Amino acid sequence: MSVLAAGDVSPGLLGFTVVAVIGIALWFLIKSMNKQMGKIKVPHEADIDDKKAE
């Protein structure tokens, strides 16, 4: 076990907790974004040409 000298700073448990919470939030945001992207309906090129012909 290393001993910190006076004036040295360590992130400790609080730093780990903050990084872990940000990582978990990022995981949920990416999961939600992928679900929302799956709901997007992209028109095919043939559908666009049919609408222009009308």
mmCIF entry with sequence, helices, sheets and N, C-alpha, C, O atoms, coordinates in Angstrom:
data_MODEL
# 
_entry.id   MODEL 
# 
_entity.id                         1 
_entity.type                       polymer 
_entity.pdbx_number_of_molecules   1 
# 
_entity_poly.entity_id                      1 
_entity_poly.type                           'polypeptide(L)' 
_entity_poly.nstd_linkage                   no 
_entity_poly.nstd_monomer                   no 
_entity_poly.pdbx_seq_one_letter_code       MSVLAAGDVSPGLLGFTVVAVIGIALWFLIKSMNKQMGKIKVPHEADIDDKKAE 
_entity_poly.pdbx_seq_one_letter_code_can   MSVLAAGDVSPGLLGFTVVAVIGIALWFLIKSMNKQMGKIKVPHEADIDDKKAE 
_entity_poly.pdbx_strand_id                 A 
# 
loop_
_entity_poly_seq.entity_id 
_entity_poly_seq.num 
_entity_poly_seq.mon_id 
_entity_poly_seq.hetero 
1 1  MET n 
1 2  SER n 
1 3  VAL n 
1 4  LEU n 
1 5  ALA n 
1 6  ALA n 
1 7  GLY n 
1 8  ASP n 
1 9  VAL n 
1 10 SER n 
1 11 PRO n 
1 12 GLY n 
1 13 LEU n 
1 14 LEU n 
1 15 GLY n 
1 16 PHE n 
1 17 THR n 
1 18 VAL n 
1 19 VAL n 
1 20 ALA n 
1 21 VAL n 
1 22 ILE n 
1 23 GLY n 
1 24 ILE n 
1 25 ALA n 
1 26 LEU n 
1 27 TRP n 
1 28 PHE n 
1 29 LEU n 
1 30 ILE n 
1 31 LYS n 
1 32 SER n 
1 33 MET n 
1 34 ASN n 
1 35 LYS n 
1 36 GLN n 
1 37 MET n 
1 38 GLY n 
1 39 LYS n 
1 40 ILE n 
1 41 LYS n 
1 42 VAL n 
1 43 PRO n 
1 44 HIS n 
1 45 GLU n 
1 46 ALA n 
1 47 ASP n 
1 48 ILE n 
1 49 ASP n 
1 50 ASP n 
1 51 LYS n 
1 52 LYS n 
1 53 ALA n 
1 54 GLU n 
# 
_struct_asym.id          A 
_struct_asym.entity_id   1 
# 
loop_
_struct_conf.conf_type_id 
_struct_conf.id 
_struct_conf.pdbx_PDB_helix_id 
_struct_conf.beg_label_comp_id 
_struct_conf.beg_label_asym_id 
_struct_conf.beg_label_seq_id 
_struct_conf.pdbx_beg_PDB_ins_code 
_struct_conf.end_label_comp_id 
_struct_conf.end_label_asym_id 
_struct_conf.end_label_seq_id 
_struct_conf.pdbx_end_PDB_ins_code 
_struct_conf.beg_auth_comp_id 
_struct_conf.beg_auth_asym_id 
_struct_conf.beg_auth_seq_id 
_struct_conf.end_auth_comp_id 
_struct_conf.end_auth_asym_id 
_struct_conf.end_auth_seq_id 
_struct_conf.pdbx_PDB_helix_class 
_struct_conf.details 
_struct_conf.pdbx_PDB_helix_length 
HELX_P HELX_P1 AA1 GLY A 12 ? GLY A 38 ? GLY A 12 GLY A 38 1 ? 27 
HELX_P HELX_P2 AA2 GLU A 45 ? ALA A 53 ? GLU A 45 ALA A 53 1 ? 9  
# 
_struct_conf_type.id          HELX_P 
_struct_conf_type.criteria    ? 
_struct_conf_type.reference   ? 
# 
loop_
_atom_site.group_PDB 
_atom_site.id 
_atom_site.type_symbol 
_atom_site.label_atom_id 
_atom_site.label_alt_id 
_atom_site.label_comp_id 
_atom_site.label_asym_id 
_atom_site.label_entity_id 
_atom_site.label_seq_id 
_atom_site.pdbx_PDB_ins_code 
_atom_site.Cartn_x 
_atom_site.Cartn_y 
_atom_site.Cartn_z 
_atom_site.occupancy 
_atom_site.B_iso_or_equiv 
_atom_site.pdbx_formal_charge 
_atom_site.auth_seq_id 
_atom_site.auth_comp_id 
_atom_site.auth_asym_id 
_atom_site.auth_atom_id 
_atom_site.pdbx_PDB_model_num 
ATOM 1   N N  . MET A 1 1  ? 0.850   -1.180 0.000   1.00 0.00 ? 1  MET A N  1 
ATOM 2   C CA . MET A 1 1  ? 0.000   0.000  0.000   1.00 0.00 ? 1  MET A CA 1 
ATOM 3   C C  . MET A 1 1  ? 0.889   1.234  0.000   1.00 0.00 ? 1  MET A C  1 
ATOM 4   O O  . MET A 1 1  ? 1.818   1.339  0.801   1.00 0.00 ? 1  MET A O  1 
ATOM 5   N N  . SER A 1 2  ? 0.606   2.159  -0.891  1.00 0.00 ? 2  SER A N  1 
ATOM 6   C CA . SER A 1 2  ? 1.419   3.369  -0.953  1.00 0.00 ? 2  SER A CA 1 
ATOM 7   C C  . SER A 1 2  ? 0.793   4.452  -0.086  1.00 0.00 ? 2  SER A C  1 
ATOM 8   O O  . SER A 1 2  ? -0.427  4.566  0.025   1.00 0.00 ? 2  SER A O  1 
ATOM 9   N N  . VAL A 1 3  ? 1.659   5.232  0.517   1.00 0.00 ? 3  VAL A N  1 
ATOM 10  C CA . VAL A 1 3  ? 1.209   6.319  1.373   1.00 0.00 ? 3  VAL A CA 1 
ATOM 11  C C  . VAL A 1 3  ? 1.367   7.607  0.589   1.00 0.00 ? 3  VAL A C  1 
ATOM 12  O O  . VAL A 1 3  ? 2.422   7.858  0.006   1.00 0.00 ? 3  VAL A O  1 
ATOM 13  N N  . LEU A 1 4  ? 0.321   8.428  0.572   1.00 0.00 ? 4  LEU A N  1 
ATOM 14  C CA . LEU A 1 4  ? 0.377   9.706  -0.135  1.00 0.00 ? 4  LEU A CA 1 
ATOM 15  C C  . LEU A 1 4  ? 1.136   10.730 0.695   1.00 0.00 ? 4  LEU A C  1 
ATOM 16  O O  . LEU A 1 4  ? 0.963   10.832 1.909   1.00 0.00 ? 4  LEU A O  1 
ATOM 17  N N  . ALA A 1 5  ? 1.965   11.470 0.014   1.00 0.00 ? 5  ALA A N  1 
ATOM 18  C CA . ALA A 1 5  ? 2.679   12.547 0.693   1.00 0.00 ? 5  ALA A CA 1 
ATOM 19  C C  . ALA A 1 5  ? 1.736   13.723 0.882   1.00 0.00 ? 5  ALA A C  1 
ATOM 20  O O  . ALA A 1 5  ? 0.698   13.810 0.226   1.00 0.00 ? 5  ALA A O  1 
ATOM 21  N N  . ALA A 1 6  ? 2.095   14.606 1.760   1.00 0.00 ? 6  ALA A N  1 
ATOM 22  C CA . ALA A 1 6  ? 1.279   15.795 2.008   1.00 0.00 ? 6  ALA A CA 1 
ATOM 23  C C  . ALA A 1 6  ? 1.191   16.612 0.720   1.00 0.00 ? 6  ALA A C  1 
ATOM 24  O O  . ALA A 1 6  ? 2.213   16.881 0.090   1.00 0.00 ? 6  ALA A O  1 
ATOM 25  N N  . GLY A 1 7  ? 0.003   17.002 0.330   1.00 0.00 ? 7  GLY A N  1 
ATOM 26  C CA . GLY A 1 7  ? -0.192  17.781 -0.889  1.00 0.00 ? 7  GLY A CA 1 
ATOM 27  C C  . GLY A 1 7  ? -0.565  16.930 -2.090  1.00 0.00 ? 7  GLY A C  1 
ATOM 28  O O  . GLY A 1 7  ? -1.009  17.473 -3.102  1.00 0.00 ? 7  GLY A O  1 
ATOM 29  N N  . ASP A 1 8  ? -0.401  15.614 -2.014  1.00 0.00 ? 8  ASP A N  1 
ATOM 30  C CA . ASP A 1 8  ? -0.820  14.739 -3.116  1.00 0.00 ? 8  ASP A CA 1 
ATOM 31  C C  . ASP A 1 8  ? -2.336  14.597 -3.082  1.00 0.00 ? 8  ASP A C  1 
ATOM 32  O O  . ASP A 1 8  ? -2.961  14.610 -2.021  1.00 0.00 ? 8  ASP A O  1 
ATOM 33  N N  . VAL A 1 9  ? -2.900  14.464 -4.260  1.00 0.00 ? 9  VAL A N  1 
ATOM 34  C CA . VAL A 1 9  ? -4.359  14.366 -4.359  1.00 0.00 ? 9  VAL A CA 1 
ATOM 35  C C  . VAL A 1 9  ? -4.707  13.055 -5.036  1.00 0.00 ? 9  VAL A C  1 
ATOM 36  O O  . VAL A 1 9  ? -4.059  12.661 -6.005  1.00 0.00 ? 9  VAL A O  1 
ATOM 37  N N  . SER A 1 10 ? -5.719  12.382 -4.536  1.00 0.00 ? 10 SER A N  1 
ATOM 38  C CA . SER A 1 10 ? -6.191  11.119 -5.091  1.00 0.00 ? 10 SER A CA 1 
ATOM 39  C C  . SER A 1 10 ? -7.696  11.228 -5.317  1.00 0.00 ? 10 SER A C  1 
ATOM 40  O O  . SER A 1 10 ? -8.400  11.821 -4.499  1.00 0.00 ? 10 SER A O  1 
ATOM 41  N N  . PRO A 1 11 ? -8.203  10.661 -6.424  1.00 0.00 ? 11 PRO A N  1 
ATOM 42  C CA . PRO A 1 11 ? -9.647  10.765 -6.674  1.00 0.00 ? 11 PRO A CA 1 
ATOM 43  C C  . PRO A 1 11 ? -10.484 9.995  -5.651  1.00 0.00 ? 11 PRO A C  1 
ATOM 44  O O  . PRO A 1 11 ? -11.589 10.420 -5.315  1.00 0.00 ? 11 PRO A O  1 
ATOM 45  N N  . GLY A 1 12 ? -9.980  8.893  -5.166  1.00 0.00 ? 12 GLY A N  1 
ATOM 46  C CA . GLY A 1 12 ? -10.672 8.142  -4.128  1.00 0.00 ? 12 GLY A CA 1 
ATOM 47  C C  . GLY A 1 12 ? -12.000 7.562  -4.574  1.00 0.00 ? 12 GLY A C  1 
ATOM 48  O O  . GLY A 1 12 ? -12.272 7.429  -5.767  1.00 0.00 ? 12 GLY A O  1 
ATOM 49  N N  . LEU A 1 13 ? -12.804 7.227  -3.613  1.00 0.00 ? 13 LEU A N  1 
ATOM 50  C CA . LEU A 1 13 ? -14.099 6.590  -3.856  1.00 0.00 ? 13 LEU A CA 1 
ATOM 51  C C  . LEU A 1 13 ? -15.066 7.540  -4.554  1.00 0.00 ? 13 LEU A C  1 
ATOM 52  O O  . LEU A 1 13 ? -15.828 7.112  -5.422  1.00 0.00 ? 13 LEU A O  1 
ATOM 53  N N  . LEU A 1 14 ? -15.049 8.795  -4.198  1.00 0.00 ? 14 LEU A N  1 
ATOM 54  C CA . LEU A 1 14 ? -15.951 9.762  -4.819  1.00 0.00 ? 14 LEU A CA 1 
ATOM 55  C C  . LEU A 1 14 ? -15.665 9.892  -6.317  1.00 0.00 ? 14 LEU A C  1 
ATOM 56  O O  . LEU A 1 14 ? -16.593 9.918  -7.125  1.00 0.00 ? 14 LEU A O  1 
ATOM 57  N N  . GLY A 1 15 ? -14.409 9.972  -6.682  1.00 0.00 ? 15 GLY A N  1 
ATOM 58  C CA . GLY A 1 15 ? -14.046 10.069 -8.102  1.00 0.00 ? 15 GLY A CA 1 
ATOM 59  C C  . GLY A 1 15 ? -14.483 8.837  -8.873  1.00 0.00 ? 15 GLY A C  1 
ATOM 60  O O  . GLY A 1 15 ? -15.018 8.948  -9.976  1.00 0.00 ? 15 GLY A O  1 
ATOM 61  N N  . PHE A 1 16 ? -14.256 7.658  -8.295  1.00 0.00 ? 16 PHE A N  1 
ATOM 62  C CA . PHE A 1 16 ? -14.690 6.422  -8.945  1.00 0.00 ? 16 PHE A CA 1 
ATOM 63  C C  . PHE A 1 16 ? -16.201 6.404  -9.103  1.00 0.00 ? 16 PHE A C  1 
ATOM 64  O O  . PHE A 1 16 ? -16.710 6.016  -10.155 1.00 0.00 ? 16 PHE A O  1 
ATOM 65  N N  . THR A 1 17 ? -16.920 6.817  -8.075  1.00 0.00 ? 17 THR A N  1 
ATOM 66  C CA . THR A 1 17 ? -18.390 6.809  -8.116  1.00 0.00 ? 17 THR A CA 1 
ATOM 67  C C  . THR A 1 17 ? -18.904 7.736  -9.206  1.00 0.00 ? 17 THR A C  1 
ATOM 68  O O  . THR A 1 17 ? -19.824 7.373  -9.939  1.00 0.00 ? 17 THR A O  1 
ATOM 69  N N  . VAL A 1 18 ? -18.332 8.917  -9.323  1.00 0.00 ? 18 VAL A N  1 
ATOM 70  C CA . VAL A 1 18 ? -18.770 9.870  -10.346 1.00 0.00 ? 18 VAL A CA 1 
ATOM 71  C C  . VAL A 1 18 ? -18.541 9.304  -11.741 1.00 0.00 ? 18 VAL A C  1 
ATOM 72  O O  . VAL A 1 18 ? -19.425 9.380  -12.595 1.00 0.00 ? 18 VAL A O  1 
ATOM 73  N N  . VAL A 1 19 ? -17.355 8.733  -11.979 1.00 0.00 ? 19 VAL A N  1 
ATOM 74  C CA . VAL A 1 19 ? -17.050 8.157  -13.294 1.00 0.00 ? 19 VAL A CA 1 
ATOM 75  C C  . VAL A 1 19 ? -17.964 6.970  -13.583 1.00 0.00 ? 19 VAL A C  1 
ATOM 76  O O  . VAL A 1 19 ? -18.429 6.818  -14.712 1.00 0.00 ? 19 VAL A O  1 
ATOM 77  N N  . ALA A 1 20 ? -18.229 6.130  -12.590 1.00 0.00 ? 20 ALA A N  1 
ATOM 78  C CA . ALA A 1 20 ? -19.109 4.980  -12.776 1.00 0.00 ? 20 ALA A CA 1 
ATOM 79  C C  . ALA A 1 20 ? -20.535 5.420  -13.114 1.00 0.00 ? 20 ALA A C  1 
ATOM 80  O O  . ALA A 1 20 ? -21.168 4.837  -13.994 1.00 0.00 ? 20 ALA A O  1 
ATOM 81  N N  . VAL A 1 21 ? -21.046 6.443  -12.421 1.00 0.00 ? 21 VAL A N  1 
ATOM 82  C CA . VAL A 1 21 ? -22.408 6.937  -12.684 1.00 0.00 ? 21 VAL A CA 1 
ATOM 83  C C  . VAL A 1 21 ? -22.491 7.527  -14.088 1.00 0.00 ? 21 VAL A C  1 
ATOM 84  O O  . VAL A 1 21 ? -23.472 7.299  -14.796 1.00 0.00 ? 21 VAL A O  1 
ATOM 85  N N  . ILE A 1 22 ? -21.474 8.283  -14.499 1.00 0.00 ? 22 ILE A N  1 
ATOM 86  C CA . ILE A 1 22 ? -21.466 8.840  -15.858 1.00 0.00 ? 22 ILE A CA 1 
ATOM 87  C C  . ILE A 1 22 ? -21.438 7.717  -16.889 1.00 0.00 ? 22 ILE A C  1 
ATOM 88  O O  . ILE A 1 22 ? -22.130 7.791  -17.905 1.00 0.00 ? 22 ILE A O  1 
ATOM 89  N N  . GLY A 1 23 ? -20.648 6.682  -16.638 1.00 0.00 ? 23 GLY A N  1 
ATOM 90  C CA . GLY A 1 23 ? -20.592 5.546  -17.557 1.00 0.00 ? 23 GLY A CA 1 
ATOM 91  C C  . GLY A 1 23 ? -21.925 4.825  -17.674 1.00 0.00 ? 23 GLY A C  1 
ATOM 92  O O  . GLY A 1 23 ? -22.342 4.463  -18.774 1.00 0.00 ? 23 GLY A O  1 
ATOM 93  N N  . ILE A 1 24 ? -22.592 4.614  -16.555 1.00 0.00 ? 24 ILE A N  1 
ATOM 94  C CA . ILE A 1 24 ? -23.907 3.948  -16.570 1.00 0.00 ? 24 ILE A CA 1 
ATOM 95  C C  . ILE A 1 24 ? -24.929 4.819  -17.287 1.00 0.00 ? 24 ILE A C  1 
ATOM 96  O O  . ILE A 1 24 ? -25.733 4.308  -18.066 1.00 0.00 ? 24 ILE A O  1 
ATOM 97  N N  . ALA A 1 25 ? -24.913 6.131  -17.036 1.00 0.00 ? 25 ALA A N  1 
ATOM 98  C CA . ALA A 1 25 ? -25.841 7.035  -17.721 1.00 0.00 ? 25 ALA A CA 1 
ATOM 99  C C  . ALA A 1 25 ? -25.587 7.021  -19.227 1.00 0.00 ? 25 ALA A C  1 
ATOM 100 O O  . ALA A 1 25 ? -26.532 7.035  -20.016 1.00 0.00 ? 25 ALA A O  1 
ATOM 101 N N  . LEU A 1 26 ? -24.329 6.995  -19.624 1.00 0.00 ? 26 LEU A N  1 
ATOM 102 C CA . LEU A 1 26 ? -23.993 6.943  -21.049 1.00 0.00 ? 26 LEU A CA 1 
ATOM 103 C C  . LEU A 1 26 ? -24.512 5.663  -21.680 1.00 0.00 ? 26 LEU A C  1 
ATOM 104 O O  . LEU A 1 26 ? -25.021 5.680  -22.800 1.00 0.00 ? 26 LEU A O  1 
ATOM 105 N N  . TRP A 1 27 ? -24.384 4.549  -20.962 1.00 0.00 ? 27 TRP A N  1 
ATOM 106 C CA . TRP A 1 27 ? -24.874 3.269  -21.483 1.00 0.00 ? 27 TRP A CA 1 
ATOM 107 C C  . TRP A 1 27 ? -26.388 3.329  -21.716 1.00 0.00 ? 27 TRP A C  1 
ATOM 108 O O  . TRP A 1 27 ? -26.878 2.882  -22.754 1.00 0.00 ? 27 TRP A O  1 
ATOM 109 N N  . PHE A 1 28 ? -27.126 3.884  -20.744 1.00 0.00 ? 28 PHE A N  1 
ATOM 110 C CA . PHE A 1 28 ? -28.582 4.003  -20.914 1.00 0.00 ? 28 PHE A CA 1 
ATOM 111 C C  . PHE A 1 28 ? -28.937 4.956  -22.048 1.00 0.00 ? 28 PHE A C  1 
ATOM 112 O O  . PHE A 1 28 ? -29.885 4.695  -22.788 1.00 0.00 ? 28 PHE A O  1 
ATOM 113 N N  . LEU A 1 29 ? -28.207 6.047  -22.202 1.00 0.00 ? 29 LEU A N  1 
ATOM 114 C CA . LEU A 1 29 ? -28.484 6.992  -23.290 1.00 0.00 ? 29 LEU A CA 1 
ATOM 115 C C  . LEU A 1 29 ? -28.242 6.352  -24.650 1.00 0.00 ? 29 LEU A C  1 
ATOM 116 O O  . LEU A 1 29 ? -29.035 6.545  -25.572 1.00 0.00 ? 29 LEU A O  1 
ATOM 117 N N  . ILE A 1 30 ? -27.163 5.596  -24.787 1.00 0.00 ? 30 ILE A N  1 
ATOM 118 C CA . ILE A 1 30 ? -26.880 4.927  -26.064 1.00 0.00 ? 30 ILE A CA 1 
ATOM 119 C C  . ILE A 1 30 ? -27.945 3.875  -26.356 1.00 0.00 ? 30 ILE A C  1 
ATOM 120 O O  . ILE A 1 30 ? -28.383 3.738  -27.498 1.00 0.00 ? 30 ILE A O  1 
ATOM 121 N N  . LYS A 1 31 ? -28.360 3.139  -25.340 1.00 0.00 ? 31 LYS A N  1 
ATOM 122 C CA . LYS A 1 31 ? -29.414 2.129  -25.509 1.00 0.00 ? 31 LYS A CA 1 
ATOM 123 C C  . LYS A 1 31 ? -30.715 2.784  -25.976 1.00 0.00 ? 31 LYS A C  1 
ATOM 124 O O  . LYS A 1 31 ? -31.377 2.277  -26.881 1.00 0.00 ? 31 LYS A O  1 
ATOM 125 N N  . SER A 1 32 ? -31.079 3.907  -25.359 1.00 0.00 ? 32 SER A N  1 
ATOM 126 C CA . SER A 1 32 ? -32.294 4.625  -25.728 1.00 0.00 ? 32 SER A CA 1 
ATOM 127 C C  . SER A 1 32 ? -32.184 5.190  -27.142 1.00 0.00 ? 32 SER A C  1 
ATOM 128 O O  . SER A 1 32 ? -33.146 5.142  -27.909 1.00 0.00 ? 32 SER A O  1 
ATOM 129 N N  . MET A 1 33 ? -31.010 5.727  -27.487 1.00 0.00 ? 33 MET A N  1 
ATOM 130 C CA . MET A 1 33 ? -30.812 6.290  -28.820 1.00 0.00 ? 33 MET A CA 1 
ATOM 131 C C  . MET A 1 33 ? -30.963 5.210  -29.889 1.00 0.00 ? 33 MET A C  1 
ATOM 132 O O  . MET A 1 33 ? -31.569 5.451  -30.934 1.00 0.00 ? 33 MET A O  1 
ATOM 133 N N  . ASN A 1 34 ? -30.417 4.030  -29.635 1.00 0.00 ? 34 ASN A N  1 
ATOM 134 C CA . ASN A 1 34 ? -30.541 2.943  -30.610 1.00 0.00 ? 34 ASN A CA 1 
ATOM 135 C C  . ASN A 1 34 ? -32.003 2.537  -30.800 1.00 0.00 ? 34 ASN A C  1 
ATOM 136 O O  . ASN A 1 34 ? -32.419 2.217  -31.913 1.00 0.00 ? 34 ASN A O  1 
ATOM 137 N N  . LYS A 1 35 ? -32.781 2.549  -29.719 1.00 0.00 ? 35 LYS A N  1 
ATOM 138 C CA . LYS A 1 35 ? -34.206 2.221  -29.837 1.00 0.00 ? 35 LYS A CA 1 
ATOM 139 C C  . LYS A 1 35 ? -34.924 3.277  -30.674 1.00 0.00 ? 35 LYS A C  1 
ATOM 140 O O  . LYS A 1 35 ? -35.739 2.939  -31.532 1.00 0.00 ? 35 LYS A O  1 
ATOM 141 N N  . GLN A 1 36 ? -34.626 4.553  -30.428 1.00 0.00 ? 36 GLN A N  1 
ATOM 142 C CA . GLN A 1 36 ? -35.266 5.634  -31.176 1.00 0.00 ? 36 GLN A CA 1 
ATOM 143 C C  . GLN A 1 36 ? -34.851 5.609  -32.649 1.00 0.00 ? 36 GLN A C  1 
ATOM 144 O O  . GLN A 1 36 ? -35.678 5.866  -33.525 1.00 0.00 ? 36 GLN A O  1 
ATOM 145 N N  . MET A 1 37 ? -33.594 5.307  -32.928 1.00 0.00 ? 37 MET A N  1 
ATOM 146 C CA . MET A 1 37 ? -33.121 5.240  -34.314 1.00 0.00 ? 37 MET A CA 1 
ATOM 147 C C  . MET A 1 37 ? -33.813 4.101  -35.066 1.00 0.00 ? 37 MET A C  1 
ATOM 148 O O  . MET A 1 37 ? -34.044 4.196  -36.272 1.00 0.00 ? 37 MET A O  1 
ATOM 149 N N  . GLY A 1 38 ? -34.140 3.032  -34.353 1.00 0.00 ? 38 GLY A N  1 
ATOM 150 C CA . GLY A 1 38 ? -34.836 1.907  -34.975 1.00 0.00 ? 38 GLY A CA 1 
ATOM 151 C C  . GLY A 1 38 ? -36.258 2.259  -35.381 1.00 0.00 ? 38 GLY A C  1 
ATOM 152 O O  . GLY A 1 38 ? -36.816 1.616  -36.270 1.00 0.00 ? 38 GLY A O  1 
ATOM 153 N N  . LYS A 1 39 ? -36.852 3.257  -34.758 1.00 0.00 ? 39 LYS A N  1 
ATOM 154 C CA . LYS A 1 39 ? -38.228 3.657  -35.074 1.00 0.00 ? 39 LYS A CA 1 
ATOM 155 C C  . LYS A 1 39 ? -38.319 4.542  -36.311 1.00 0.00 ? 39 LYS A C  1 
ATOM 156 O O  . LYS A 1 39 ? -39.411 4.751  -36.839 1.00 0.00 ? 39 LYS A O  1 
ATOM 157 N N  . ILE A 1 40 ? -37.195 5.059  -36.777 1.00 0.00 ? 40 ILE A N  1 
ATOM 158 C CA . ILE A 1 40 ? -37.201 5.980  -37.913 1.00 0.00 ? 40 ILE A CA 1 
ATOM 159 C C  . ILE A 1 40 ? -37.474 5.206  -39.197 1.00 0.00 ? 40 ILE A C  1 
ATOM 160 O O  . ILE A 1 40 ? -36.819 4.204  -39.484 1.00 0.00 ? 40 ILE A O  1 
ATOM 161 N N  . LYS A 1 41 ? -38.430 5.676  -39.948 1.00 0.00 ? 41 LYS A N  1 
ATOM 162 C CA . LYS A 1 41 ? -38.765 5.061  -41.233 1.00 0.00 ? 41 LYS A CA 1 
ATOM 163 C C  . LYS A 1 41 ? -38.101 5.866  -42.343 1.00 0.00 ? 41 LYS A C  1 
ATOM 164 O O  . LYS A 1 41 ? -38.428 7.034  -42.552 1.00 0.00 ? 41 LYS A O  1 
ATOM 165 N N  . VAL A 1 42 ? -37.181 5.247  -43.041 1.00 0.00 ? 42 VAL A N  1 
ATOM 166 C CA . VAL A 1 42 ? -36.473 5.921  -44.128 1.00 0.00 ? 42 VAL A CA 1 
ATOM 167 C C  . VAL A 1 42 ? -37.160 5.545  -45.429 1.00 0.00 ? 42 VAL A C  1 
ATOM 168 O O  . VAL A 1 42 ? -37.279 4.359  -45.736 1.00 0.00 ? 42 VAL A O  1 
ATOM 169 N N  . PRO A 1 43 ? -37.615 6.523  -46.202 1.00 0.00 ? 43 PRO A N  1 
ATOM 170 C CA . PRO A 1 43 ? -38.280 6.193  -47.461 1.00 0.00 ? 43 PRO A CA 1 
ATOM 171 C C  . PRO A 1 43 ? -37.274 5.635  -48.476 1.00 0.00 ? 43 PRO A C  1 
ATOM 172 O O  . PRO A 1 43 ? -36.129 6.081  -48.554 1.00 0.00 ? 43 PRO A O  1 
ATOM 173 N N  . HIS A 1 44 ? -37.734 4.655  -49.241 1.00 0.00 ? 44 HIS A N  1 
ATOM 174 C CA . HIS A 1 44 ? -36.897 4.088  -50.290 1.00 0.00 ? 44 HIS A CA 1 
ATOM 175 C C  . HIS A 1 44 ? -36.901 5.021  -51.501 1.00 0.00 ? 44 HIS A C  1 
ATOM 176 O O  . HIS A 1 44 ? -37.797 5.853  -51.642 1.00 0.00 ? 44 HIS A O  1 
ATOM 177 N N  . GLU A 1 45 ? -35.930 4.887  -52.346 1.00 0.00 ? 45 GLU A N  1 
ATOM 178 C CA . GLU A 1 45 ? -35.806 5.765  -53.506 1.00 0.00 ? 45 GLU A CA 1 
ATOM 179 C C  . GLU A 1 45 ? -37.020 5.625  -54.437 1.00 0.00 ? 45 GLU A C  1 
ATOM 180 O O  . GLU A 1 45 ? -37.448 6.605  -55.047 1.00 0.00 ? 45 GLU A O  1 
ATOM 181 N N  . ALA A 1 46 ? -37.565 4.428  -54.545 1.00 0.00 ? 46 ALA A N  1 
ATOM 182 C CA . ALA A 1 46 ? -38.730 4.213  -55.404 1.00 0.00 ? 46 ALA A CA 1 
ATOM 183 C C  . ALA A 1 46 ? -39.946 4.972  -54.869 1.00 0.00 ? 46 ALA A C  1 
ATOM 184 O O  . ALA A 1 46 ? -40.732 5.501  -55.655 1.00 0.00 ? 46 ALA A O  1 
ATOM 185 N N  . ASP A 1 47 ? -40.111 5.034  -53.549 1.00 0.00 ? 47 ASP A N  1 
ATOM 186 C CA . ASP A 1 47 ? -41.234 5.764  -52.962 1.00 0.00 ? 47 ASP A CA 1 
ATOM 187 C C  . ASP A 1 47 ? -41.119 7.253  -53.261 1.00 0.00 ? 47 ASP A C  1 
ATOM 188 O O  . ASP A 1 47 ? -42.127 7.910  -53.521 1.00 0.00 ? 47 ASP A O  1 
ATOM 189 N N  . ILE A 1 48 ? -39.926 7.781  -53.230 1.00 0.00 ? 48 ILE A N  1 
ATOM 190 C CA . ILE A 1 48 ? -39.709 9.203  -53.510 1.00 0.00 ? 48 ILE A CA 1 
ATOM 191 C C  . ILE A 1 48 ? -40.042 9.502  -54.971 1.00 0.00 ? 48 ILE A C  1 
ATOM 192 O O  . ILE A 1 48 ? -40.674 10.516 -55.267 1.00 0.00 ? 48 ILE A O  1 
ATOM 193 N N  . ASP A 1 49 ? -39.622 8.626  -55.886 1.00 0.00 ? 49 ASP A N  1 
ATOM 194 C CA . ASP A 1 49 ? -39.917 8.815  -57.306 1.00 0.00 ? 49 ASP A CA 1 
ATOM 195 C C  . ASP A 1 49 ? -41.415 8.754  -57.584 1.00 0.00 ? 49 ASP A C  1 
ATOM 196 O O  . ASP A 1 49 ? -41.918 9.495  -58.429 1.00 0.00 ? 49 ASP A O  1 
ATOM 197 N N  . ASP A 1 50 ? -42.140 7.869  -56.874 1.00 0.00 ? 50 ASP A N  1 
ATOM 198 C CA . ASP A 1 50 ? -43.594 7.771  -57.051 1.00 0.00 ? 50 ASP A CA 1 
ATOM 199 C C  . ASP A 1 50 ? -44.284 9.058  -56.610 1.00 0.00 ? 50 ASP A C  1 
ATOM 200 O O  . ASP A 1 50 ? -45.228 9.501  -57.265 1.00 0.00 ? 50 ASP A O  1 
ATOM 201 N N  . LYS A 1 51 ? -43.843 9.654  -55.538 1.00 0.00 ? 51 LYS A N  1 
ATOM 202 C CA . LYS A 1 51 ? -44.477 10.887 -55.064 1.00 0.00 ? 51 LYS A CA 1 
ATOM 203 C C  . LYS A 1 51 ? -44.205 12.053 -56.013 1.00 0.00 ? 51 LYS A C  1 
ATOM 204 O O  . LYS A 1 51 ? -45.056 12.926 -56.183 1.00 0.00 ? 51 LYS A O  1 
ATOM 205 N N  . LYS A 1 52 ? -43.028 12.071 -56.630 1.00 0.00 ? 52 LYS A N  1 
ATOM 206 C CA . LYS A 1 52 ? -42.705 13.136 -57.584 1.00 0.00 ? 52 LYS A CA 1 
ATOM 207 C C  . LYS A 1 52 ? -43.533 12.997 -58.845 1.00 0.00 ? 52 LYS A C  1 
ATOM 208 O O  . LYS A 1 52 ? -43.852 13.998 -59.487 1.00 0.00 ? 52 LYS A O  1 
ATOM 209 N N  . ALA A 1 53 ? -43.894 11.754 -59.219 1.00 0.00 ? 53 ALA A N  1 
ATOM 210 C CA . ALA A 1 53 ? -44.652 11.525 -60.449 1.00 0.00 ? 53 ALA A CA 1 
ATOM 211 C C  . ALA A 1 53 ? -46.105 11.981 -60.291 1.00 0.00 ? 53 ALA A C  1 
ATOM 212 O O  . ALA A 1 53 ? -46.771 12.278 -61.282 1.00 0.00 ? 53 ALA A O  1 
ATOM 213 N N  . GLU A 1 54 ? -46.590 12.036 -59.073 1.00 0.00 ? 54 GLU A N  1 
ATOM 214 C CA . GLU A 1 54 ? -48.008 12.408 -58.858 1.00 0.00 ? 54 GLU A CA 1 
ATOM 215 C C  . GLU A 1 54 ? -48.259 13.851 -59.046 1.00 0.00 ? 54 GLU A C  1 
ATOM 216 O O  . GLU A 1 54 ? -49.394 14.304 -58.900 1.00 0.00 ? 54 GLU A O  1 
# 
